Amino acid sequence: MSLMCRFKFVCDKRWEELMPIGGEPDVSFCGECRTAVYFCRSIKELDAHAKQGHCVAFGKRYEDVLMGVAIVPAWNNVDD
């Protein structure tokens, strides 16, 4: 079984293009949308930020993430 994120908006930017916010390694600022983007490493983090309507980046590494506004709940179980 695997997990698949659901997004109502998917961003085409990369995490590296965002401006780091000092002192918060998992939060960056998007100059185009003028909003904070929260890096989520777990479903629990993803759901918490999705419930608040935050823009999120979801993945295991900064180089390999999906970014956008997640739908609550932000995941579905998908059978392989």
Secondary structure as GFF3:
##gff-version 3
##sequence-region A 1 80
A	DSSP	beta_strand	2	11	.	.	.	ID=ss1
A	DSSP	three_ten_helix	15	17	.	.	.	ID=ss2
A	DSSP	beta_strand	19	21	.	.	.	ID=ss3
A	DSSP	beta_strand	24	30	.	.	.	ID=ss4
A	DSSP	beta_strand	35	40	.	.	.	ID=ss5
A	DSSP	alpha_helix	43	51	.	.	.	ID=ss6
A	DSSP	beta_strand	55	58	.	.	.	ID=ss7
A	DSSP	beta_strand	66	78	.	.	.	ID=ss8
###
